[in-house]
Amino acid sequence: MFPWIASQSALVFAQILLAGACVPIGSAALRSDQIAYADAIGDANKRLALSNIVKLRYGDTPTFLVTSQVVAGYQLQTSATVGTDFVNEVGAADLRFNNVTLGVAGSFSNNPTITYSPVRGADFGALLLAPISPADLFGLILGGVPPDLVLGLGLAQINGERNRLLLRPDSAATERRFTETVELMLELQEAGLLQFRFEGEGTERAAHLVLSDGRAGKAEPEGIAKLRELLELTPGKVDFPIIYGSGKGAPDSIRVLTRSISEIMRDLASQLEVPQEDVALGRTPAKLAVRAPPPVGVRLAVQVSELPPLLHEVFAGVRYRGRWYWIANTDFGSKRVLSFLLSLLNLAETGKEPGLPVITIPAG
């Protein structure tokens, strides 16, 4: 009996080890972990951006850490045991077994390592202080981002018309004309008549506004004619290069003065309503600037509470000096403003290899 049991036990043992060795760790983990890591990084970036906006409202210093590397480490361990109890009776011709036991054990572990790089020095200046490239800004419109959001937050001037979407409007015609220009571009985009083209690559990439509806031999649409009038562009000309600079410039081009991400964040921070207690104690002023209520397209509403909000009600939330600051998941306007800011931050990242020092944290 012993040889037969030994052979069967060995077969079971081999099957157990083979099953453990054939578990598709890589493909199975990729199906879930890639999305899980991407979601976690996205949520962390939202919280970091909101945290820096709150800090600016309180006169604090913004800080940035870039997730430069995620290394997933998987380990699978299996083991199997075979045990027998037998009695060799005196005079017996064979071995008699009282018990035969089989055992199997296994463990799976996932211990990722995440590397963060602090943004500082020249990279900090490029990320926050440098004006946004006009090609990158107008490229967002081509990608489907509404012009009221892109131009309302990203532009300081267009052909000499100053942006006062966030500031208290006055009677200056140029300020009204900027608002009209943005609203008209939004209408043209929704009608499929707002067109851009791009040429060059990298820092040499340039954007062009194309005022044509593609219907040869027909009159220019009213919206395009009105945009040409607002920006004082050359009649009959179709292609207008978009150039960085202030003032009106030549009538055969469009001159824009773009903002930096730091300016945009300070504008957003000025919209935050803070507890009167903090104002009374001098932690922050009642207003960072004299402003009228901003248009819906560029409004960021951040709620404040002493207790943490319910998780399903929060799009992004951070704790700062004993209070919770958060954006409601039902506030679509504020959600798209914060998402737009994250898009600008992604565009502004240098893409260079991270330098020392870095912070590496085992996340398992």
Contacts in CASP RR format, 6 or more apart in sequence:
PFRMAT RR
TARGET T0000
AUTHOR 0000-0000-0000
METHOD contacts of the structure
MODEL  1
MFPWIASQSALVFAQILLAGACVPIGSAALRSDQIAYADAIGDANKRLAL
SNIVKLRYGDTPTFLVTSQVVAGYQLQTSATVGTDFVNEVGAADLRFNNV
TLGVAGSFSNNPTITYSPVRGADFGALLLAPISPADLFGLILGGVPPDLV
LGLGLAQINGERNRLLLRPDSAATERRFTETVELMLELQEAGLLQFRFEG
EGTERAAHLVLSDGRAGKAEPEGIAKLRELLELTPGKVDFPIIYGSGKGA
PDSIRVLTRSISEIMRDLASQLEVPQEDVALGRTPAKLAVRAPPPVGVRL
AVQVSELPPLLHEVFAGVRYRGRWYWIANTDFGSKRVLSFLLSLLNLAET
GKEPGLPVITIPAG
1 94 0 8 1.000
1 95 0 8 1.000
1 96 0 8 1.000
1 97 0 8 1.000
2 86 0 8 1.000
2 94 0 8 1.000
2 95 0 8 1.000
2 97 0 8 1.000
5 84 0 8 1.000
5 97 0 8 1.000
5 100 0 8 1.000
9 82 0 8 1.000
9 83 0 8 1.000
9 100 0 8 1.000
9 102 0 8 1.000
10 82 0 8 1.000
12 80 0 8 1.000
12 82 0 8 1.000
12 102 0 8 1.000
13 80 0 8 1.000
13 82 0 8 1.000
16 78 0 8 1.000
16 80 0 8 1.000
16 104 0 8 1.000
17 78 0 8 1.000
17 80 0 8 1.000
19 78 0 8 1.000
20 76 0 8 1.000
20 78 0 8 1.000
21 78 0 8 1.000
23 76 0 8 1.000
25 74 0 8 1.000
25 76 0 8 1.000
25 108 0 8 1.000
26 74 0 8 1.000
29 72 0 8 1.000
29 74 0 8 1.000
29 110 0 8 1.000
33 72 0 8 1.000
33 110 0 8 1.000
37 70 0 8 1.000
37 72 0 8 1.000
37 112 0 8 1.000
41 67 0 8 1.000
41 70 0 8 1.000
42 342 0 8 1.000
43 316 0 8 1.000
44 67 0 8 1.000
45 67 0 8 1.000
45 342 0 8 1.000
45 345 0 8 1.000
46 315 0 8 1.000
46 316 0 8 1.000
46 317 0 8 1.000
46 338 0 8 1.000
46 339 0 8 1.000
46 342 0 8 1.000
47 316 0 8 1.000
47 317 0 8 1.000
47 318 0 8 1.000
48 64 0 8 1.000
48 65 0 8 1.000
49 316 0 8 1.000
49 338 0 8 1.000
49 341 0 8 1.000
49 342 0 8 1.000
49 345 0 8 1.000
50 302 0 8 1.000
50 316 0 8 1.000
50 317 0 8 1.000
50 318 0 8 1.000
50 325 0 8 1.000
50 326 0 8 1.000
50 327 0 8 1.000
50 338 0 8 1.000
51 318 0 8 1.000
51 320 0 8 1.000
52 62 0 8 1.000
52 63 0 8 1.000
52 64 0 8 1.000
52 265 0 8 1.000
53 265 0 8 1.000
53 268 0 8 1.000
53 269 0 8 1.000
53 272 0 8 1.000
53 300 0 8 1.000
53 302 0 8 1.000
54 60 0 8 1.000
54 269 0 8 1.000
54 272 0 8 1.000
54 302 0 8 1.000
54 318 0 8 1.000
54 320 0 8 1.000
54 325 0 8 1.000
55 61 0 8 1.000
55 62 0 8 1.000
55 320 0 8 1.000
56 62 0 8 1.000
56 265 0 8 1.000
56 266 0 8 1.000
56 269 0 8 1.000
57 269 0 8 1.000
57 270 0 8 1.000
57 272 0 8 1.000
57 274 0 8 1.000
57 284 0 8 1.000
57 288 0 8 1.000
58 274 0 8 1.000
58 278 0 8 1.000
58 283 0 8 1.000
58 284 0 8 1.000
58 320 0 8 1.000
58 321 0 8 1.000
59 284 0 8 1.000
62 128 0 8 1.000
62 265 0 8 1.000
63 118 0 8 1.000
64 118 0 8 1.000
64 119 0 8 1.000
64 124 0 8 1.000
64 127 0 8 1.000
64 128 0 8 1.000
65 116 0 8 1.000
65 117 0 8 1.000
65 118 0 8 1.000
65 119 0 8 1.000
65 359 0 8 1.000
66 116 0 8 1.000
66 117 0 8 1.000
66 118 0 8 1.000
66 119 0 8 1.000
66 349 0 8 1.000
66 354 0 8 1.000
67 114 0 8 1.000
67 115 0 8 1.000
67 116 0 8 1.000
68 115 0 8 1.000
68 116 0 8 1.000
68 117 0 8 1.000
68 354 0 8 1.000
68 358 0 8 1.000
69 113 0 8 1.000
69 114 0 8 1.000
69 115 0 8 1.000
69 354 0 8 1.000
70 112 0 8 1.000
70 113 0 8 1.000
70 114 0 8 1.000
70 115 0 8 1.000
71 112 0 8 1.000
71 113 0 8 1.000
71 114 0 8 1.000
71 115 0 8 1.000
72 110 0 8 1.000
72 112 0 8 1.000
73 110 0 8 1.000
73 111 0 8 1.000
73 112 0 8 1.000
73 113 0 8 1.000
74 108 0 8 1.000
74 109 0 8 1.000
74 110 0 8 1.000
75 107 0 8 1.000
75 108 0 8 1.000
75 109 0 8 1.000
75 111 0 8 1.000
76 106 0 8 1.000
76 107 0 8 1.000
76 108 0 8 1.000
77 106 0 8 1.000
77 107 0 8 1.000
77 108 0 8 1.000
78 104 0 8 1.000
78 105 0 8 1.000
78 106 0 8 1.000
79 104 0 8 1.000
79 105 0 8 1.000
79 106 0 8 1.000
80 102 0 8 1.000
80 103 0 8 1.000
80 104 0 8 1.000
80 105 0 8 1.000
81 101 0 8 1.000
81 102 0 8 1.000
81 103 0 8 1.000
81 104 0 8 1.000
82 100 0 8 1.000
82 101 0 8 1.000
82 102 0 8 1.000
82 103 0 8 1.000
83 99 0 8 1.000
83 100 0 8 1.000
83 101 0 8 1.000
83 102 0 8 1.000
84 97 0 8 1.000
84 99 0 8 1.000
84 100 0 8 1.000
84 101 0 8 1.000
85 97 0 8 1.000
85 98 0 8 1.000
85 99 0 8 1.000
86 95 0 8 1.000
86 96 0 8 1.000
86 97 0 8 1.000
86 98 0 8 1.000
87 95 0 8 1.000
87 96 0 8 1.000
87 98 0 8 1.000
88 95 0 8 1.000
88 96 0 8 1.000
89 96 0 8 1.000
110 364 0 8 1.000
111 362 0 8 1.000
111 363 0 8 1.000
111 364 0 8 1.000
112 362 0 8 1.000
112 363 0 8 1.000
112 364 0 8 1.000
113 360 0 8 1.000
113 361 0 8 1.000
113 362 0 8 1.000
113 363 0 8 1.000
114 360 0 8 1.000
114 361 0 8 1.000
114 363 0 8 1.000
115 354 0 8 1.000
115 358 0 8 1.000
115 359 0 8 1.000
115 360 0 8 1.000
116 358 0 8 1.000
116 359 0 8 1.000
116 360 0 8 1.000
116 361 0 8 1.000
117 354 0 8 1.000
117 355 0 8 1.000
117 358 0 8 1.000
117 359 0 8 1.000
118 357 0 8 1.000
118 358 0 8 1.000
118 359 0 8 1.000
119 127 0 8 1.000
123 350 0 8 1.000
123 352 0 8 1.000
126 348 0 8 1.000
126 350 0 8 1.000
127 261 0 8 1.000
127 345 0 8 1.000
127 348 0 8 1.000
127 349 0 8 1.000
127 350 0 8 1.000
128 260 0 8 1.000
128 261 0 8 1.000
128 262 0 8 1.000
128 265 0 8 1.000
128 348 0 8 1.000
129 260 0 8 1.000
129 262 0 8 1.000
130 260 0 8 1.000
130 348 0 8 1.000
131 244 0 8 1.000
131 257 0 8 1.000
131 258 0 8 1.000
131 259 0 8 1.000
131 260 0 8 1.000
132 154 0 8 1.000
132 258 0 8 1.000
132 259 0 8 1.000
132 260 0 8 1.000
132 261 0 8 1.000
132 344 0 8 1.000
132 347 0 8 1.000
132 348 0 8 1.000
133 203 0 8 1.000
133 205 0 8 1.000
133 244 0 8 1.000
133 258 0 8 1.000
133 347 0 8 1.000
134 206 0 8 1.000
134 207 0 8 1.000
134 242 0 8 1.000
134 243 0 8 1.000
134 244 0 8 1.000
134 256 0 8 1.000
134 258 0 8 1.000
135 198 0 8 1.000
135 205 0 8 1.000
135 206 0 8 1.000
135 207 0 8 1.000
135 242 0 8 1.000
136 347 0 8 1.000
137 150 0 8 1.000
137 151 0 8 1.000
137 154 0 8 1.000
137 155 0 8 1.000
137 256 0 8 1.000
137 258 0 8 1.000
138 150 0 8 1.000
138 196 0 8 1.000
138 207 0 8 1.000
138 209 0 8 1.000
138 242 0 8 1.000
139 196 0 8 1.000
139 198 0 8 1.000
139 207 0 8 1.000
140 150 0 8 1.000
140 340 0 8 1.000
140 343 0 8 1.000
141 147 0 8 1.000
141 150 0 8 1.000
141 151 0 8 1.000
141 185 0 8 1.000
141 189 0 8 1.000
141 194 0 8 1.000
141 196 0 8 1.000
142 196 0 8 1.000
142 198 0 8 1.000
144 189 0 8 1.000
145 340 0 8 1.000
145 343 0 8 1.000
146 186 0 8 1.000
146 189 0 8 1.000
146 297 0 8 1.000
147 182 0 8 1.000
147 185 0 8 1.000
147 186 0 8 1.000
147 189 0 8 1.000
147 194 0 8 1.000
148 182 0 8 1.000
148 183 0 8 1.000
148 185 0 8 1.000
148 186 0 8 1.000
148 295 0 8 1.000
148 297 0 8 1.000
148 298 0 8 1.000
149 297 0 8 1.000
149 298 0 8 1.000
149 336 0 8 1.000
149 337 0 8 1.000
149 340 0 8 1.000
150 340 0 8 1.000
151 158 0 8 1.000
151 163 0 8 1.000
151 181 0 8 1.000
151 182 0 8 1.000
151 185 0 8 1.000
152 163 0 8 1.000
152 165 0 8 1.000
152 166 0 8 1.000
152 182 0 8 1.000
152 297 0 8 1.000
152 298 0 8 1.000
153 166 0 8 1.000
153 259 0 8 1.000
153 264 0 8 1.000
153 267 0 8 1.000
153 268 0 8 1.000
153 298 0 8 1.000
153 337 0 8 1.000
153 340 0 8 1.000
153 341 0 8 1.000
154 163 0 8 1.000
154 258 0 8 1.000
154 259 0 8 1.000
154 264 0 8 1.000
154 344 0 8 1.000
155 163 0 8 1.000
155 256 0 8 1.000
155 257 0 8 1.000
155 258 0 8 1.000
155 259 0 8 1.000
156 162 0 8 1.000
156 163 0 8 1.000
156 257 0 8 1.000
156 258 0 8 1.000
156 259 0 8 1.000
156 263 0 8 1.000
157 163 0 8 1.000
157 178 0 8 1.000
157 245 0 8 1.000
157 246 0 8 1.000
157 247 0 8 1.000
157 255 0 8 1.000
157 256 0 8 1.000
157 257 0 8 1.000
158 178 0 8 1.000
158 181 0 8 1.000
158 231 0 8 1.000
158 254 0 8 1.000
158 255 0 8 1.000
158 256 0 8 1.000
158 257 0 8 1.000
159 231 0 8 1.000
159 232 0 8 1.000
159 247 0 8 1.000
159 248 0 8 1.000
159 249 0 8 1.000
159 254 0 8 1.000
159 255 0 8 1.000
159 256 0 8 1.000
160 174 0 8 1.000
160 246 0 8 1.000
160 247 0 8 1.000
160 248 0 8 1.000
160 255 0 8 1.000
160 257 0 8 1.000
161 174 0 8 1.000
161 175 0 8 1.000
161 177 0 8 1.000
161 178 0 8 1.000
161 181 0 8 1.000
161 230 0 8 1.000
161 231 0 8 1.000
162 172 0 8 1.000
162 174 0 8 1.000
162 175 0 8 1.000
162 178 0 8 1.000
163 178 0 8 1.000
164 170 0 8 1.000
164 172 0 8 1.000
164 175 0 8 1.000
164 178 0 8 1.000
164 179 0 8 1.000
165 178 0 8 1.000
165 179 0 8 1.000
165 182 0 8 1.000
165 294 0 8 1.000
165 295 0 8 1.000
165 298 0 8 1.000
166 267 0 8 1.000
166 270 0 8 1.000
166 271 0 8 1.000
166 291 0 8 1.000
166 294 0 8 1.000
166 298 0 8 1.000
167 289 0 8 1.000
167 290 0 8 1.000
167 291 0 8 1.000
167 292 0 8 1.000
168 290 0 8 1.000
168 291 0 8 1.000
168 292 0 8 1.000
169 175 0 8 1.000
169 176 0 8 1.000
169 179 0 8 1.000
169 292 0 8 1.000
177 230 0 8 1.000
180 230 0 8 1.000
181 227 0 8 1.000
181 230 0 8 1.000
181 231 0 8 1.000
184 223 0 8 1.000
184 226 0 8 1.000
184 227 0 8 1.000
184 230 0 8 1.000
185 194 0 8 1.000
185 227 0 8 1.000
187 223 0 8 1.000
188 194 0 8 1.000
188 223 0 8 1.000
188 224 0 8 1.000
188 227 0 8 1.000
193 213 0 8 1.000
193 221 0 8 1.000
193 223 0 8 1.000
193 224 0 8 1.000
195 209 0 8 1.000
195 210 0 8 1.000
195 211 0 8 1.000
195 212 0 8 1.000
196 207 0 8 1.000
196 208 0 8 1.000
196 209 0 8 1.000
196 210 0 8 1.000
197 207 0 8 1.000
197 208 0 8 1.000
197 210 0 8 1.000
197 239 0 8 1.000
198 205 0 8 1.000
198 206 0 8 1.000
198 207 0 8 1.000
198 208 0 8 1.000
199 205 0 8 1.000
199 206 0 8 1.000
199 208 0 8 1.000
200 206 0 8 1.000
206 241 0 8 1.000
206 242 0 8 1.000
207 241 0 8 1.000
207 242 0 8 1.000
208 239 0 8 1.000
208 240 0 8 1.000
208 241 0 8 1.000
208 242 0 8 1.000
209 239 0 8 1.000
209 240 0 8 1.000
209 242 0 8 1.000
209 254 0 8 1.000
210 238 0 8 1.000
210 239 0 8 1.000
210 240 0 8 1.000
211 220 0 8 1.000
211 224 0 8 1.000
211 227 0 8 1.000
211 228 0 8 1.000
211 233 0 8 1.000
211 237 0 8 1.000
211 238 0 8 1.000
211 240 0 8 1.000
212 224 0 8 1.000
212 238 0 8 1.000
213 220 0 8 1.000
213 221 0 8 1.000
213 224 0 8 1.000
220 228 0 8 1.000
227 233 0 8 1.000
228 235 0 8 1.000
231 254 0 8 1.000
232 248 0 8 1.000
232 251 0 8 1.000
233 240 0 8 1.000
233 251 0 8 1.000
233 252 0 8 1.000
233 254 0 8 1.000
234 251 0 8 1.000
234 252 0 8 1.000
237 252 0 8 1.000
240 252 0 8 1.000
240 253 0 8 1.000
240 254 0 8 1.000
241 253 0 8 1.000
241 254 0 8 1.000
242 253 0 8 1.000
242 254 0 8 1.000
242 255 0 8 1.000
242 256 0 8 1.000
243 253 0 8 1.000
243 254 0 8 1.000
243 255 0 8 1.000
243 256 0 8 1.000
244 255 0 8 1.000
244 256 0 8 1.000
244 257 0 8 1.000
244 258 0 8 1.000
245 255 0 8 1.000
245 256 0 8 1.000
245 257 0 8 1.000
246 255 0 8 1.000
246 257 0 8 1.000
247 255 0 8 1.000
247 257 0 8 1.000
248 255 0 8 1.000
249 255 0 8 1.000
261 341 0 8 1.000
261 344 0 8 1.000
261 345 0 8 1.000
261 348 0 8 1.000
264 341 0 8 1.000
264 344 0 8 1.000
265 341 0 8 1.000
266 288 0 8 1.000
268 300 0 8 1.000
268 337 0 8 1.000
268 341 0 8 1.000
269 288 0 8 1.000
270 287 0 8 1.000
270 288 0 8 1.000
270 289 0 8 1.000
270 291 0 8 1.000
271 291 0 8 1.000
271 294 0 8 1.000
271 299 0 8 1.000
271 300 0 8 1.000
271 301 0 8 1.000
271 302 0 8 1.000
272 300 0 8 1.000
272 302 0 8 1.000
272 325 0 8 1.000
273 302 0 8 1.000
273 304 0 8 1.000
274 284 0 8 1.000
274 286 0 8 1.000
274 304 0 8 1.000
275 304 0 8 1.000
275 323 0 8 1.000
278 284 0 8 1.000
279 285 0 8 1.000
279 286 0 8 1.000
293 299 0 8 1.000
296 333 0 8 1.000
297 333 0 8 1.000
297 336 0 8 1.000
297 337 0 8 1.000
298 337 0 8 1.000
299 333 0 8 1.000
299 334 0 8 1.000
299 337 0 8 1.000
300 327 0 8 1.000
300 334 0 8 1.000
300 337 0 8 1.000
300 338 0 8 1.000
301 327 0 8 1.000
301 328 0 8 1.000
301 331 0 8 1.000
301 334 0 8 1.000
302 325 0 8 1.000
302 326 0 8 1.000
302 327 0 8 1.000
302 334 0 8 1.000
303 309 0 8 1.000
303 325 0 8 1.000
303 326 0 8 1.000
303 327 0 8 1.000
303 328 0 8 1.000
304 323 0 8 1.000
304 324 0 8 1.000
304 325 0 8 1.000
305 323 0 8 1.000
305 324 0 8 1.000
305 326 0 8 1.000
306 322 0 8 1.000
306 323 0 8 1.000
306 324 0 8 1.000
307 324 0 8 1.000
308 319 0 8 1.000
308 324 0 8 1.000
309 317 0 8 1.000
309 324 0 8 1.000
309 326 0 8 1.000
312 329 0 8 1.000
313 328 0 8 1.000
313 329 0 8 1.000
313 330 0 8 1.000
314 326 0 8 1.000
314 327 0 8 1.000
314 328 0 8 1.000
314 329 0 8 1.000
315 326 0 8 1.000
315 327 0 8 1.000
315 328 0 8 1.000
315 329 0 8 1.000
315 331 0 8 1.000
315 334 0 8 1.000
315 335 0 8 1.000
315 338 0 8 1.000
316 326 0 8 1.000
316 327 0 8 1.000
316 338 0 8 1.000
317 324 0 8 1.000
317 325 0 8 1.000
317 326 0 8 1.000
317 327 0 8 1.000
318 324 0 8 1.000
318 325 0 8 1.000
318 326 0 8 1.000
319 325 0 8 1.000
327 334 0 8 1.000
327 335 0 8 1.000
327 338 0 8 1.000
328 334 0 8 1.000
329 335 0 8 1.000
END
